[in-house]
Amino acid sequence: MTILQAATRETYWTISPTGKAVFYFLAAVAILIFLYGAYERVTRYTKGSEDPIPRLDDLPGRILDATKMVGSNEKLFDRDVYAGIMHTFILWGFLVLLIATSILAFDEYGWQLLLGESFWVGDFYLSYQFVVDLFGLLFVVGLGMAIWRRYRNRDGRVWGKHTDLDDDFLVWSLFFLGVGGFLAQALSIIGQPQRANEIVSFVGYGMAQAMMAAGVTPELAATAYWWTWWSHAIVALAFIAWIPYGKPLHILSSFANVVAKDEKAGTRLPNVPADLEETNAESIDDFTWKELLDQDACTKCGRCSSVCPAKASGRPLDPRDVILDLKTYRESLDGDNGGEEVPIIADGGVIQPETMESCMACMACMDACPVEIEHLSSFTRMNRQITDEGMVDPSMQDVFGNVMQRGNTFGNQQSARADWADELEFDLEDAREEEVEYLWYVGDYPSFDDRNKKVARALARIFEAADVEFGILFEDEKFDGNDIRRVGEEFLYLELAGHHVETFEECDFEKIVCTDPHAYNTMKNEYPEVDFAAFADDPVMPFEYDEQWNADGAVDVLHWTQVAEELVADGRLDLSGAELDYTVTYHDPCHLGRMNDEYEAPREVIRATGADLHEMPRNRNDSYCCGGGGGGLWLDIDEETKPSEERLREALEDTAAGDTVEKFVVACPMCTTMYEDGRKTGGFEEEIEIVDVAELLIEALEANGTLEIGEESGEAAA
């Protein structure tokens, strides 16, 4: 037999048969404690309400997708390479060490019992030792990186009101396991002569050489090994038993949360049942089992908090704290913990109403979360409870009243809805009477707000120049409902959705085009989800429509920039000689970009004008909210720095072009309104101009001779 064939080691070196029996007993106890804790967790989830979104359909595919995402750590690398490397080392080190331990157990308690010999010898053993040392080293290095980040300073994003000893114990117990394993290996190499030249165990071998140089003898190694082995074993078994009860639970709950994720979470909110006796957030068990799982999946990493514009502007919202406050409250009520029941959302409750009013519904928190926590579902549930109990801010109550009585958020007469078009040199088609290619949903702000009326007129002239067959709904167009739904007014949203789909059914068109990304999002993603039949017989609801609208996606719902990109590409808008001499930057609207992955259409239109486009550091899915979403447009909130002000500062100071940026380009009426306000309050009026993509495009067409210069655009160009 060669040296390679004989290579192996004694698994329980210096451990007596009694010691092995004690170890087996402790291992059985640890596993039973783990299983009981896991059972309790799963049982607790079943007490939550039923989730209206299919979460476990195509389970094999979901598991495969989750394995790819978790295994690659792709979301952890996003925006934070250090954290991505750190977690990759820890994750794969942990998994390989777990697999290695399982292989060893299978050899001893399976293979050897069946075949009477071990496969853990020779080349396999040596390869095993090398891989274990390599990934064990990565494991320890990753934990060292985590310790450095955690304790280098105590004011980083990993620290917060819910930071406790649980977090310390997790990182230090794993670090102790990693280092302790190498220490036991080094002592074993010193004390077992057959391992003297086992250089494949390069970490342990190196440590053994250093220890022998320091005077450690085989006899001392044998004594120290016993203590080291037992210390390592007890910490490992305690860790296993602790998993369902503390922060290590995220090892399981995070993966489960990714498996159960909704690909459209946030872009479509869960519907409410027609049963008016249903409650939204009166108790913790009103939350769905997925929302309870969200709470357990949170690792306190603070990524959501670090990107939240509400938190950055000084509003009383920290997305991480909301999720963990709910978890802490739930755990205080479970079992015999003696917790006192309080309202979920109320002054003095688990969550304060002003906390939820601060949310801009921008989904930055969800986009940043590495474990797919769906913050907006829980937040909307609490907003609905606020609305049900009449705790809504007075300014939002006024908006609700305007929509109920007038059909729009301004409270203007619906008959004046198309007055913005009076200054056009052509008449608009009535989509209720004429067959059109595009049914254009103009929206509230382009219809009634003076600044945004200019955008509506520019867009109408663009469609006319491209010979697009389009029409509008005139007074039958009402507010789309997207933002009041996110504030919690679900039934008013249902009325609006029912009115619109009933109107759509009476029109003859091919596609719907929206000016506002908010309307685009809700008509594309949420109207088709509404179970209109459940509400059609309700005498309160002003519609009789009882079908699922556009369930098969036969009607394309588009944002106008998507249409414009196609018109430019097809040559229907002649920009062949367009050379607008502007240095510009572009702001991605949350509802167009982050929610619907449309980033390129507006940029292609801007580039077609010849303008020199420079990206801000936070762009595309990392874009920073203007502050207008989730009702922010109508709320007067005390802020340290308005999100719109911070964004304009970023455009002028952090963009590569710096203060040479002349125009801040937007593609959303709400963004136009918020940034025009931020331009004034932030003192940027002399430094930068707010323009919509449509205004930039119409100016390029005019400069190119495709259109005659209109009064408004001529003034803008001057």
Secondary structure, 3 states (H helix, E strand, C coil): CCHHHHCCCCCCCCCCHHHHHHHHHHHHHHHHHHHHHHHHHHHHHHCCECCCCCCCCCHHHHHHHHHHHHHHCHHHHCCCHHHHHHHHHHHHHHHHHHHHHHHHHHHHHHHHHHHCCCCCCHHHHHHHHHHHHHHHHHHHHHHHHHHHHHHHCCCCCCCCCCCCHHHHHHHHHHHHHHHHHHHHHHHHHHHCHHHCCCCCCHHHHHHHHHHHHCCCCHHHHHHHHHHHHHHHHHHHHHHHHHHHHCHHHHHHHHHHHHHCCCCCECCECCCCCCCCCCCCCCCHHHCEHHHHHHHHHCCCCCHHHHHCHHHHCCCCCCHHHHHHHHHHHHHHHCCCCCCCCCCCECCCCCECHHHHHCCCCCCHHHHHCCCCCCHHHHHHHHHHHHHHCCCCCHHHHHHHHHHHHHCCCCCCCHHHCCHHHHHCCCCCEECCCCCEEEEEECCHHHHHCHHHHHHHHHHHHHHHHCCCCEEECHHHCCCCCHHHHHHCCHHHHHHHHHHHHHHHHCCCEEEEEECCHHHHHHHHHHHHHCCHHHCCCCCCCCCCCCCCCCCCCCCEEEEHHHHHHHHHHCCCCCCCCCCCCCEEEECCCCCCCCCCCCCHHHHHHHHHCCCEEECCCCCHHHCCCCCCCCCCCCCCCCCCCCHHHHHHHHHHHCCCCHHHCCEEEECCHHHHHHHHHHHHHCCCCCCCEEEEHHHHHHHHHHHCCCCCCCHHHHHHHC
